[in-house]
Amino acid sequence: MAFAPGLSDKQRTYVLAGHDIYCRMCGVIPGDIDDLTGRRVDFYIGLDEANEICGEEDMSNLRTLCSTCYQGAMSITAAKPTTIWLLSQVRRAGRDEQRAVLKWLREKFKI
């Protein structure tokens, strides 16, 4: 995946006007708070696929990404985390974070 840092304002407006604005990787929308940073999400324009033949950016090849996905897209793996890995992360968390996870699970699954 490549990024599109050199877009003109006209190109950015075209891409943002042509889509419902949300991150094409994680689905956050404007006004959401980023779980990792605790700040309101920003949006960027990224290339869906690099055009290696001519090096030009085709407008149909652009997509909106939140700041977290835009900055980390190069290191994201497609593999889904295992249950064991997720549980190990919860076990490492502090008591307040573990309670927050439990509360979220109870609300999500209505238990």
VODREN-329393 format. One record per residue (C-alpha): residue in three letters; x, y, z. Coordinates in steps of 0.5 Angstrom, whole numbers, plus 500, padded with zeros to 3 digits. Example, Ala and Ser with C-alpha at 12.3 -4.5 7.8 and 13.67 -1.06 7.14 Angstrom:
BEGIN
ALA525491516 SER527498514 
//
This chain:
BEGIN
MET500500500 ALA503507498 PHE500514501 ALA498520497 PRO502526501 GLY502530495 LEU495531493 SER492538491 ASP486541495 LYS482540489 GLN484532489 ARG482532497 THR476535496 TYR474530490 VAL475524494 LEU472526501 ALA466529497 GLY465522493 HIS465518500 ASP461518506 ILE467520511 TYR469514515 CYS476510515 ARG476505510 MET480500515 CYS477501521 GLY471504520 VAL471510525 ILE467516523 PRO469524524 GLY468526532 ASP470519534 ILE475518539 ASP481514537 ASP482509543 LEU490509542 THR491516543 GLY485519546 ARG484524541 ARG479526536 VAL481522530 ASP483526524 PHE483523517 TYR488523511 ILE487520504 GLY491514502 LEU492510496 ASP489503496 GLU494500491 ALA500503489 ASN501504481 GLU508502480 ILE507502472 CYS506510471 GLY507512478 GLU501517478 GLU495517483 ASP488515480 MET483518483 SER479511484 ASN485509487 LEU484513493 ARG481512500 THR480516507 LEU484513513 CYS484515520 SER490518523 THR492511526 CYS491507520 TYR494512516 GLN500512520 GLY500504522 ALA498501515 MET505499513 SER506495519 ILE499492520 THR498485519 ALA492481516 ALA492476521 LYS487476526 PRO489476533 THR488469537 THR484468543 ILE490466547 TRP493473545 LEU487477547 LEU486474553 SER494475555 GLN493482553 VAL487483558 ARG491479564 ARG497484563 ALA492490564 GLY491493570 ARG485492574 ASP481498572 GLU482496565 GLN480489566 ARG473492569 ALA472496563 VAL473490558 LEU468486562 LYS463492562 TRP464492555 LEU463485554 ARG457485558 GLU454490555 LYS456488548 PHE453481549 LYS447483554 ILE450478560 
//
